[in-house]
């Protein structure tokens, strides 16, 4: 017990020193010497969970992994990730409040979370967040028939935190008195069952959550269980005038969830971006969002395509895309306002593997060539066909990754412009589906 207490104290102190309300770790992988990732993934009895850590750099990186749960620390462990290696570590996903903090020292790593349910069988991939924020938006939190949905909030820091929770549907804004504010002790996490706060009624198909920080720092995400599977969603933090959402490998029509947090009406246009071209996906008219309005819109664009979301009148909005796999399993993918020259796409698979798909979206006006380096458990994976991949302007291509069904990470670099990268997967090679946004490497 003394060893655990000492480790927890060190973890909290390091987190407070390393991570504040700031942007993602800057610089190249070699330049970002310390930092942390936060994964509010949740779970349920009988589920399994993993954290995947990938080191795309040239030096070994030390990692400290802290597992949090309902109002306490569950476990702390340390390990090293060699250069050009991908490492899985099993973590608890047996409670809706389960969350994981990953600190790194001596180099940069990318981190993602994978959870797998038992009944129904499903897999969810969640991107982890590099910093706490003052406001979090969790868009895709349905509470209709058959849905069980949780808001997961984690506080891995040494100071207690307090925050307000606001839930919105198409017809209501709900601010539960017990959650204004809610005090979350240091080194702990909590889950709120949203079905008990805002059960969907007639005329309601969208449930979104806003978490507003008062004191301290927190990270928020969402967990959804449906009759067909599960999905996990890290919170979005910054409204933007445009967003590119890299989506691929899904079946049927996607659904776009929108929220206008501003004081003015937003007029939104959505364009789908596929391998063969672009198509207007928002219909003949713009999508109009009143101040404070949330809405779910079926997309009418190209099948299996990514999307570009644009606020034509300059009002910043938040957006996310709900995707459905061939077997009915769903995933929620968010986008980015600013594309990047370099990305790390983490696998959306458990260690048992499956079919991995790399999604490459070029929202620019000129063609770009992409170099992809695959990283697995034993080092780099040969992939000569992934060198100098051409992506025309306004197009998105999805590539099935080699590796014999084993999970791999993809280090993606654009040779001229900037791109947006995501990952999708069919766990076990079947009809199950998981997807996530990649991790930007800022140069």
One Martini backbone bead per residue (centre of mass of N, CA, C, O) as a GRO file, in nm:
protein
  443
    1UNK     BB    1   0.055   0.063  -0.020
    2UNK     BB    2   0.293   0.263  -0.005
    3UNK     BB    3   0.365   0.246  -0.303
    4UNK     BB    4   0.100   0.357  -0.415
    5UNK     BB    5   0.099   0.632  -0.276
    6UNK     BB    6   0.362   0.732  -0.396
    7UNK     BB    7   0.278   0.710  -0.694
    8UNK     BB    8   0.032   0.896  -0.683
    9UNK     BB    9   0.180   1.149  -0.594
   10UNK     BB   10   0.369   1.164  -0.835
   11UNK     BB   11   0.155   1.178  -1.054
   12UNK     BB   12   0.012   1.437  -0.966
   13UNK     BB   13   0.258   1.623  -0.975
   14UNK     BB   14   0.327   1.577  -1.271
   15UNK     BB   15   0.060   1.670  -1.392
   16UNK     BB   16   0.067   1.959  -1.280
   17UNK     BB   17   0.338   2.031  -1.427
   18UNK     BB   18   0.268   1.943  -1.734
   19UNK     BB   19  -0.057   2.008  -1.723
   20UNK     BB   20  -0.263   2.235  -1.884
   21UNK     BB   21  -0.448   2.485  -2.041
   22UNK     BB   22  -0.357   2.357  -2.343
   23UNK     BB   23  -0.227   2.259  -2.608
   24UNK     BB   24  -0.094   2.051  -2.790
   25UNK     BB   25   0.177   1.900  -2.832
   26UNK     BB   26   0.464   2.020  -2.949
   27UNK     BB   27   0.629   1.936  -3.214
   28UNK     BB   28   0.814   1.688  -3.246
   29UNK     BB   29   0.855   1.382  -3.117
   30UNK     BB   30   1.147   1.456  -3.007
   31UNK     BB   31   1.068   1.742  -2.865
   32UNK     BB   32   0.845   1.607  -2.684
   33UNK     BB   33   0.936   1.517  -2.363
   34UNK     BB   34   0.656   1.598  -2.223
   35UNK     BB   35   0.337   1.455  -2.101
   36UNK     BB   36  -0.024   1.395  -2.169
   37UNK     BB   37  -0.302   1.161  -2.146
   38UNK     BB   38  -0.672   1.147  -2.172
   39UNK     BB   39  -0.915   0.869  -2.084
   40UNK     BB   40  -1.277   0.869  -2.091
   41UNK     BB   41  -1.406   0.551  -2.144
   42UNK     BB   42  -1.511   0.349  -1.953
   43UNK     BB   43  -1.775   0.096  -1.867
   44UNK     BB   44  -1.849  -0.256  -1.769
   45UNK     BB   45  -1.945  -0.537  -1.663
   46UNK     BB   46  -1.726  -0.761  -1.848
   47UNK     BB   47  -1.528  -0.577  -1.963
   48UNK     BB   48  -1.270  -0.452  -2.184
   49UNK     BB   49  -0.934  -0.290  -2.168
   50UNK     BB   50  -0.720  -0.047  -2.353
   51UNK     BB   51  -0.394   0.084  -2.403
   52UNK     BB   52  -0.240   0.262  -2.670
   53UNK     BB   53   0.118   0.292  -2.739
   54UNK     BB   54   0.306   0.517  -2.956
   55UNK     BB   55   0.647   0.529  -3.091
   56UNK     BB   56   0.783   0.742  -3.356
   57UNK     BB   57   1.062   0.761  -3.254
   58UNK     BB   58   1.431   0.735  -3.157
   59UNK     BB   59   1.339   0.701  -2.849
   60UNK     BB   60   1.291   0.613  -2.548
   61UNK     BB   61   0.981   0.592  -2.350
   62UNK     BB   62   0.836   0.691  -2.062
   63UNK     BB   63   0.559   0.542  -1.867
   64UNK     BB   64   0.259   0.652  -1.692
   65UNK     BB   65  -0.017   0.464  -1.552
   66UNK     BB   66  -0.348   0.585  -1.456
   67UNK     BB   67  -0.616   0.447  -1.279
   68UNK     BB   68  -0.954   0.542  -1.275
   69UNK     BB   69  -1.238   0.593  -1.055
   70UNK     BB   70  -1.476   0.610  -0.830
   71UNK     BB   71  -1.312   0.829  -0.626
   72UNK     BB   72  -1.036   0.679  -0.741
   73UNK     BB   73  -0.751   0.487  -0.742
   74UNK     BB   74  -0.667   0.180  -0.892
   75UNK     BB   75  -0.385   0.225  -1.064
   76UNK     BB   76  -0.017   0.195  -1.105
   77UNK     BB   77   0.214   0.222  -1.388
   78UNK     BB   78   0.532   0.123  -1.548
   79UNK     BB   79   0.696   0.194  -1.870
   80UNK     BB   80   0.850   0.114  -2.185
   81UNK     BB   81   0.896   0.264  -2.518
   82UNK     BB   82   1.023   0.192  -2.789
   83UNK     BB   83   1.125   0.263  -3.080
   84UNK     BB   84   0.902   0.190  -3.307
   85UNK     BB   85   0.646   0.124  -3.106
   86UNK     BB   86   0.370  -0.087  -2.996
   87UNK     BB   87   0.160  -0.068  -2.695
   88UNK     BB   88  -0.020  -0.274  -2.479
   89UNK     BB   89  -0.260  -0.205  -2.202
   90UNK     BB   90  -0.437  -0.321  -1.955
   91UNK     BB   91  -0.760  -0.204  -1.845
   92UNK     BB   92  -1.018  -0.089  -1.686
   93UNK     BB   93  -1.386  -0.175  -1.795
   94UNK     BB   94  -1.612  -0.218  -1.530
   95UNK     BB   95  -1.682   0.098  -1.524
   96UNK     BB   96  -1.820   0.400  -1.611
   97UNK     BB   97  -1.568   0.562  -1.451
   98UNK     BB   98  -1.349   0.474  -1.618
   99UNK     BB   99  -1.000   0.587  -1.636
  100UNK     BB  100  -0.703   0.727  -1.816
  101UNK     BB  101  -0.362   0.815  -1.746
  102UNK     BB  102  -0.083   0.937  -1.960
  103UNK     BB  103   0.255   0.958  -1.908
  104UNK     BB  104   0.548   1.124  -2.055
  105UNK     BB  105   0.916   1.058  -2.098
  106UNK     BB  106   1.165   1.150  -2.338
  107UNK     BB  107   0.910   1.175  -2.532
  108UNK     BB  108   0.681   1.098  -2.783
  109UNK     BB  109   0.328   0.995  -2.767
  110UNK     BB  110   0.058   0.800  -2.861
  111UNK     BB  111  -0.299   0.777  -2.752
  112UNK     BB  112  -0.539   0.510  -2.690
  113UNK     BB  113  -0.873   0.369  -2.660
  114UNK     BB  114  -1.006   0.037  -2.574
  115UNK     BB  115  -1.330  -0.122  -2.590
  116UNK     BB  116  -1.509  -0.429  -2.475
  117UNK     BB  117  -1.790  -0.601  -2.505
  118UNK     BB  118  -2.011  -0.877  -2.428
  119UNK     BB  119  -2.338  -0.770  -2.412
  120UNK     BB  120  -2.296  -0.690  -2.670
  121UNK     BB  121  -2.071  -0.726  -2.910
  122UNK     BB  122  -1.811  -0.470  -2.887
  123UNK     BB  123  -1.625  -0.183  -3.025
  124UNK     BB  124  -1.423   0.093  -2.895
  125UNK     BB  125  -1.279   0.405  -3.002
  126UNK     BB  126  -1.059   0.644  -2.832
  127UNK     BB  127  -0.954   0.944  -2.812
  128UNK     BB  128  -0.717   1.124  -2.659
  129UNK     BB  129  -0.625   1.386  -2.438
  130UNK     BB  130  -0.374   1.656  -2.383
  131UNK     BB  131  -0.597   1.831  -2.214
  132UNK     BB  132  -0.744   2.052  -2.033
  133UNK     BB  133  -1.063   2.228  -2.012
  134UNK     BB  134  -1.319   2.459  -1.970
  135UNK     BB  135  -1.475   2.317  -2.219
  136UNK     BB  136  -1.717   2.057  -2.293
  137UNK     BB  137  -1.829   1.858  -2.582
  138UNK     BB  138  -2.096   1.610  -2.597
  139UNK     BB  139  -2.294   1.502  -2.866
  140UNK     BB  140  -2.333   1.164  -2.862
  141UNK     BB  141  -2.616   1.107  -2.626
  142UNK     BB  142  -2.833   0.887  -2.637
  143UNK     BB  143  -3.186   0.809  -2.479
  144UNK     BB  144  -3.328   0.589  -2.609
  145UNK     BB  145  -3.442   0.304  -2.693
  146UNK     BB  146  -3.174   0.090  -2.573
  147UNK     BB  147  -3.019   0.317  -2.437
  148UNK     BB  148  -2.693   0.359  -2.268
  149UNK     BB  149  -2.573   0.660  -2.102
  150UNK     BB  150  -2.252   0.832  -2.047
  151UNK     BB  151  -2.083   1.059  -1.845
  152UNK     BB  152  -1.728   1.121  -1.842
  153UNK     BB  153  -1.525   1.231  -1.558
  154UNK     BB  154  -1.188   1.356  -1.510
  155UNK     BB  155  -0.940   1.388  -1.220
  156UNK     BB  156  -0.580   1.366  -1.222
  157UNK     BB  157  -0.534   1.578  -1.014
  158UNK     BB  158  -0.445   1.750  -0.701
  159UNK     BB  159  -0.717   1.905  -0.749
  160UNK     BB  160  -1.008   1.991  -0.697
  161UNK     BB  161  -1.320   1.987  -0.883
  162UNK     BB  162  -1.553   2.208  -1.058
  163UNK     BB  163  -1.879   2.166  -1.228
  164UNK     BB  164  -2.097   2.199  -1.502
  165UNK     BB  165  -2.414   2.061  -1.627
  166UNK     BB  166  -2.545   2.048  -1.968
  167UNK     BB  167  -2.852   1.955  -2.129
  168UNK     BB  168  -2.944   1.884  -2.477
  169UNK     BB  169  -3.214   1.929  -2.696
  170UNK     BB  170  -3.441   2.023  -2.927
  171UNK     BB  171  -3.648   2.115  -2.661
  172UNK     BB  172  -3.415   2.114  -2.429
  173UNK     BB  173  -3.281   2.256  -2.116
  174UNK     BB  174  -3.062   2.097  -1.876
  175UNK     BB  175  -2.992   2.188  -1.517
  176UNK     BB  176  -2.888   2.018  -1.275
  177UNK     BB  177  -2.860   2.095  -0.946
  178UNK     BB  178  -2.648   1.860  -0.868
  179UNK     BB  179  -2.458   1.986  -1.133
  180UNK     BB  180  -2.455   2.299  -0.983
  181UNK     BB  181  -2.218   2.197  -0.874
  182UNK     BB  182  -1.959   1.955  -0.920
  183UNK     BB  183  -1.751   1.761  -0.704
  184UNK     BB  184  -1.417   1.647  -0.785
  185UNK     BB  185  -1.184   1.471  -0.680
  186UNK     BB  186  -0.882   1.400  -0.667
  187UNK     BB  187  -0.795   1.127  -0.832
  188UNK     BB  188  -1.068   1.097  -1.022
  189UNK     BB  189  -1.399   0.969  -1.116
  190UNK     BB  190  -1.709   1.000  -1.318
  191UNK     BB  191  -2.059   0.890  -1.371
  192UNK     BB  192  -2.341   0.981  -1.578
  193UNK     BB  193  -2.671   0.895  -1.621
  194UNK     BB  194  -2.859   1.025  -1.880
  195UNK     BB  195  -3.135   0.877  -1.852
  196UNK     BB  196  -3.187   1.037  -1.566
  197UNK     BB  197  -3.200   1.335  -1.714
  198UNK     BB  198  -3.257   1.275  -2.057
  199UNK     BB  199  -3.515   1.145  -2.189
  200UNK     BB  200  -3.631   1.071  -2.476
  201UNK     BB  201  -3.873   1.228  -2.672
  202UNK     BB  202  -4.083   1.368  -2.856
  203UNK     BB  203  -3.877   1.520  -3.101
  204UNK     BB  204  -3.619   1.348  -2.997
  205UNK     BB  205  -3.257   1.272  -3.121
  206UNK     BB  206  -3.087   1.474  -2.933
  207UNK     BB  207  -2.792   1.449  -2.711
  208UNK     BB  208  -2.621   1.692  -2.522
  209UNK     BB  209  -2.305   1.799  -2.361
  210UNK     BB  210  -2.199   2.037  -2.107
  211UNK     BB  211  -1.876   2.124  -1.962
  212UNK     BB  212  -1.814   2.355  -1.692
  213UNK     BB  213  -1.558   2.505  -1.552
  214UNK     BB  214  -1.455   2.637  -1.232
  215UNK     BB  215  -1.256   2.435  -1.077
  216UNK     BB  216  -0.992   2.331  -1.205
  217UNK     BB  217  -0.959   2.003  -1.379
  218UNK     BB  218  -1.099   1.844  -1.676
  219UNK     BB  219  -1.223   1.541  -1.846
  220UNK     BB  220  -1.443   1.453  -2.124
  221UNK     BB  221  -1.693   1.192  -2.199
  222UNK     BB  222  -1.850   0.916  -2.386
  223UNK     BB  223  -2.102   0.644  -2.338
  224UNK     BB  224  -2.248   0.388  -2.557
  225UNK     BB  225  -2.530   0.159  -2.538
  226UNK     BB  226  -2.657  -0.079  -2.762
  227UNK     BB  227  -2.800  -0.350  -2.919
  228UNK     BB  228  -2.530  -0.341  -3.136
  229UNK     BB  229  -2.335  -0.177  -2.922
  230UNK     BB  230  -2.052   0.049  -2.905
  231UNK     BB  231  -1.947   0.389  -2.792
  232UNK     BB  232  -1.686   0.639  -2.796
  233UNK     BB  233  -1.634   0.989  -2.667
  234UNK     BB  234  -1.460   1.257  -2.694
  235UNK     BB  235  -1.438   1.566  -2.623
  236UNK     BB  236  -1.505   1.883  -2.726
  237UNK     BB  237  -1.359   2.228  -2.714
  238UNK     BB  238  -1.378   2.392  -3.007
  239UNK     BB  239  -1.522   2.604  -3.185
  240UNK     BB  240  -1.598   2.626  -3.546
  241UNK     BB  241  -1.624   2.718  -3.894
  242UNK     BB  242  -1.464   2.443  -3.950
  243UNK     BB  243  -1.472   2.083  -4.056
  244UNK     BB  244  -1.288   1.776  -4.067
  245UNK     BB  245  -1.420   1.438  -4.126
  246UNK     BB  246  -1.277   1.124  -4.100
  247UNK     BB  247  -1.438   0.879  -4.304
  248UNK     BB  248  -1.471   0.509  -4.299
  249UNK     BB  249  -1.600   0.179  -4.347
  250UNK     BB  250  -1.900   0.226  -4.377
  251UNK     BB  251  -2.260   0.197  -4.361
  252UNK     BB  252  -2.450   0.390  -4.507
  253UNK     BB  253  -2.577   0.651  -4.345
  254UNK     BB  254  -2.491   0.935  -4.203
  255UNK     BB  255  -2.472   1.132  -3.893
  256UNK     BB  256  -2.513   1.473  -3.805
  257UNK     BB  257  -2.391   1.655  -3.529
  258UNK     BB  258  -2.520   1.968  -3.397
  259UNK     BB  259  -2.383   2.281  -3.242
  260UNK     BB  260  -2.485   2.610  -3.118
  261UNK     BB  261  -2.307   2.818  -2.879
  262UNK     BB  262  -2.406   3.084  -2.972
  263UNK     BB  263  -2.580   3.409  -3.045
  264UNK     BB  264  -2.601   3.313  -3.344
  265UNK     BB  265  -2.687   3.216  -3.634
  266UNK     BB  266  -2.634   2.916  -3.830
  267UNK     BB  267  -2.497   2.846  -4.160
  268UNK     BB  268  -2.487   2.518  -4.306
  269UNK     BB  269  -2.242   2.327  -4.487
  270UNK     BB  270  -2.222   1.998  -4.653
  271UNK     BB  271  -1.944   1.790  -4.764
  272UNK     BB  272  -1.869   1.518  -4.945
  273UNK     BB  273  -1.565   1.295  -4.937
  274UNK     BB  274  -1.430   1.100  -5.188
  275UNK     BB  275  -1.265   0.920  -5.428
  276UNK     BB  276  -1.437   1.068  -5.682
  277UNK     BB  277  -1.540   1.315  -5.490
  278UNK     BB  278  -1.801   1.555  -5.458
  279UNK     BB  279  -2.091   1.631  -5.231
  280UNK     BB  280  -2.381   1.755  -5.141
  281UNK     BB  281  -2.514   1.677  -4.800
  282UNK     BB  282  -2.734   1.920  -4.707
  283UNK     BB  283  -2.874   1.991  -4.949
  284UNK     BB  284  -3.029   2.263  -5.107
  285UNK     BB  285  -3.002   2.367  -4.818
  286UNK     BB  286  -2.926   2.499  -4.546
  287UNK     BB  287  -2.827   2.459  -4.216
  288UNK     BB  288  -3.019   2.576  -3.946
  289UNK     BB  289  -2.897   2.741  -3.639
  290UNK     BB  290  -2.979   2.827  -3.349
  291UNK     BB  291  -2.921   2.942  -3.061
  292UNK     BB  292  -2.854   2.645  -2.882
  293UNK     BB  293  -2.879   2.436  -3.106
  294UNK     BB  294  -2.974   2.101  -3.180
  295UNK     BB  295  -2.875   1.845  -3.436
  296UNK     BB  296  -2.984   1.577  -3.657
  297UNK     BB  297  -2.833   1.479  -3.979
  298UNK     BB  298  -2.883   1.330  -4.262
  299UNK     BB  299  -2.683   1.206  -4.508
  300UNK     BB  300  -2.656   1.272  -4.890
  301UNK     BB  301  -2.399   1.149  -4.988
  302UNK     BB  302  -2.142   0.970  -5.021
  303UNK     BB  303  -2.047   0.663  -4.979
  304UNK     BB  304  -1.812   0.635  -4.728
  305UNK     BB  305  -1.761   0.936  -4.647
  306UNK     BB  306  -1.641   1.225  -4.586
  307UNK     BB  307  -1.645   1.556  -4.420
  308UNK     BB  308  -1.750   1.903  -4.467
  309UNK     BB  309  -1.783   2.171  -4.234
  310UNK     BB  310  -1.970   2.486  -4.291
  311UNK     BB  311  -1.985   2.819  -4.183
  312UNK     BB  312  -2.107   3.074  -4.381
  313UNK     BB  313  -2.143   3.314  -4.137
  314UNK     BB  314  -1.911   3.256  -3.897
  315UNK     BB  315  -2.040   3.058  -3.697
  316UNK     BB  316  -1.954   2.875  -3.445
  317UNK     BB  317  -1.920   2.513  -3.416
  318UNK     BB  318  -2.031   2.177  -3.346
  319UNK     BB  319  -1.911   1.844  -3.457
  320UNK     BB  320  -2.040   1.509  -3.553
  321UNK     BB  321  -2.004   1.158  -3.656
  322UNK     BB  322  -2.232   0.898  -3.727
  323UNK     BB  323  -2.152   0.553  -3.756
  324UNK     BB  324  -2.220   0.246  -3.952
  325UNK     BB  325  -2.193  -0.073  -3.965
  326UNK     BB  326  -2.285  -0.372  -4.109
  327UNK     BB  327  -2.388  -0.477  -3.800
  328UNK     BB  328  -2.470  -0.184  -3.638
  329UNK     BB  329  -2.226  -0.072  -3.540
  330UNK     BB  330  -2.098   0.218  -3.373
  331UNK     BB  331  -1.958   0.556  -3.437
  332UNK     BB  332  -1.768   0.845  -3.321
  333UNK     BB  333  -1.662   1.136  -3.513
  334UNK     BB  334  -1.437   1.384  -3.519
  335UNK     BB  335  -1.279   1.690  -3.594
  336UNK     BB  336  -1.096   1.950  -3.772
  337UNK     BB  337  -0.994   2.280  -3.846
  338UNK     BB  338  -0.678   2.195  -3.876
  339UNK     BB  339  -0.469   2.072  -4.063
  340UNK     BB  340  -0.189   1.839  -4.127
  341UNK     BB  341   0.129   1.699  -4.204
  342UNK     BB  342   0.108   1.518  -3.932
  343UNK     BB  343   0.035   1.172  -3.825
  344UNK     BB  344  -0.132   0.948  -3.582
  345UNK     BB  345  -0.269   0.625  -3.632
  346UNK     BB  346  -0.456   0.448  -3.429
  347UNK     BB  347  -0.588   0.170  -3.333
  348UNK     BB  348  -0.936   0.014  -3.348
  349UNK     BB  349  -0.809  -0.229  -3.171
  350UNK     BB  350  -0.752  -0.500  -3.028
  351UNK     BB  351  -0.505  -0.736  -2.984
  352UNK     BB  352  -0.666  -0.951  -3.169
  353UNK     BB  353  -0.776  -0.783  -3.402
  354UNK     BB  354  -0.813  -0.715  -3.768
  355UNK     BB  355  -0.952  -0.467  -3.969
  356UNK     BB  356  -0.768  -0.203  -4.115
  357UNK     BB  357  -0.832   0.158  -4.163
  358UNK     BB  358  -0.717   0.424  -4.365
  359UNK     BB  359  -0.788   0.776  -4.347
  360UNK     BB  360  -0.761   1.013  -4.628
  361UNK     BB  361  -0.788   1.372  -4.616
  362UNK     BB  362  -0.833   1.634  -4.874
  363UNK     BB  363  -0.933   1.976  -4.824
  364UNK     BB  364  -0.790   2.092  -5.051
  365UNK     BB  365  -0.674   2.239  -5.383
  366UNK     BB  366  -0.442   2.022  -5.385
  367UNK     BB  367  -0.238   1.789  -5.436
  368UNK     BB  368  -0.115   1.493  -5.255
  369UNK     BB  369   0.152   1.327  -5.087
  370UNK     BB  370   0.179   1.013  -4.909
  371UNK     BB  371   0.344   0.889  -4.621
  372UNK     BB  372   0.360   0.550  -4.482
  373UNK     BB  373   0.419   0.423  -4.148
  374UNK     BB  374   0.438   0.118  -3.990
  375UNK     BB  375   0.347   0.021  -3.644
  376UNK     BB  376   0.438  -0.230  -3.416
  377UNK     BB  377   0.531  -0.446  -3.169
  378UNK     BB  378   0.821  -0.507  -3.355
  379UNK     BB  379   0.783  -0.257  -3.540
  380UNK     BB  380   0.815  -0.223  -3.851
  381UNK     BB  381   0.595  -0.244  -4.141
  382UNK     BB  382   0.578  -0.348  -4.442
  383UNK     BB  383   0.469  -0.080  -4.702
  384UNK     BB  384   0.524   0.004  -5.021
  385UNK     BB  385   0.225   0.106  -5.113
  386UNK     BB  386   0.248   0.365  -4.890
  387UNK     BB  387   0.405   0.526  -5.100
  388UNK     BB  388   0.312   0.797  -5.258
  389UNK     BB  389   0.015   0.883  -5.204
  390UNK     BB  390  -0.248   0.996  -5.396
  391UNK     BB  391  -0.440   1.308  -5.331
  392UNK     BB  392  -0.682   1.470  -5.435
  393UNK     BB  393  -0.869   1.730  -5.432
  394UNK     BB  394  -1.140   1.670  -5.221
  395UNK     BB  395  -1.043   1.388  -5.117
  396UNK     BB  396  -1.104   1.036  -5.013
  397UNK     BB  397  -0.916   0.765  -4.873
  398UNK     BB  398  -0.927   0.404  -4.825
  399UNK     BB  399  -0.702   0.181  -4.644
  400UNK     BB  400  -0.596  -0.133  -4.623
  401UNK     BB  401  -0.402  -0.279  -4.389
  402UNK     BB  402  -0.139  -0.437  -4.325
  403UNK     BB  403  -0.049  -0.734  -4.091
  404UNK     BB  404  -0.236  -0.991  -4.054
  405UNK     BB  405  -0.457  -0.849  -3.842
  406UNK     BB  406  -0.279  -0.672  -3.692
  407UNK     BB  407  -0.219  -0.414  -3.502
  408UNK     BB  408  -0.161  -0.076  -3.629
  409UNK     BB  409   0.031   0.202  -3.684
  410UNK     BB  410   0.018   0.536  -3.850
  411UNK     BB  411   0.259   0.725  -4.012
  412UNK     BB  412   0.178   1.050  -4.139
  413UNK     BB  413   0.299   1.224  -4.443
  414UNK     BB  414   0.307   1.523  -4.602
  415UNK     BB  415   0.482   1.667  -4.880
  416UNK     BB  416   0.309   1.953  -4.905
  417UNK     BB  417   0.057   1.968  -4.736
  418UNK     BB  418  -0.259   1.904  -4.587
  419UNK     BB  419  -0.430   1.677  -4.358
  420UNK     BB  420  -0.669   1.415  -4.271
  421UNK     BB  421  -0.689   1.161  -4.005
  422UNK     BB  422  -0.808   0.822  -3.984
  423UNK     BB  423  -0.977   0.538  -3.822
  424UNK     BB  424  -1.070   0.196  -3.896
  425UNK     BB  425  -1.271  -0.106  -3.801
  426UNK     BB  426  -1.286  -0.479  -3.794
  427UNK     BB  427  -1.326  -0.664  -3.547
  428UNK     BB  428  -1.218  -0.985  -3.625
  429UNK     BB  429  -1.322  -0.936  -3.938
  430UNK     BB  430  -1.608  -0.842  -3.917
  431UNK     BB  431  -1.903  -0.635  -3.857
  432UNK     BB  432  -1.769  -0.474  -3.677
  433UNK     BB  433  -1.725  -0.124  -3.543
  434UNK     BB  434  -1.457   0.126  -3.560
  435UNK     BB  435  -1.360   0.476  -3.474
  436UNK     BB  436  -1.112   0.750  -3.538
  437UNK     BB  437  -0.923   1.005  -3.472
  438UNK     BB  438  -0.635   1.128  -3.514
  439UNK     BB  439  -0.301   1.240  -3.441
  440UNK     BB  440  -0.145   1.527  -3.411
  441UNK     BB  441   0.166   1.652  -3.549
  442UNK     BB  442   0.338   1.923  -3.457
  443UNK     BB  443   0.565   2.149  -3.655
   0.00000   0.00000   0.00000
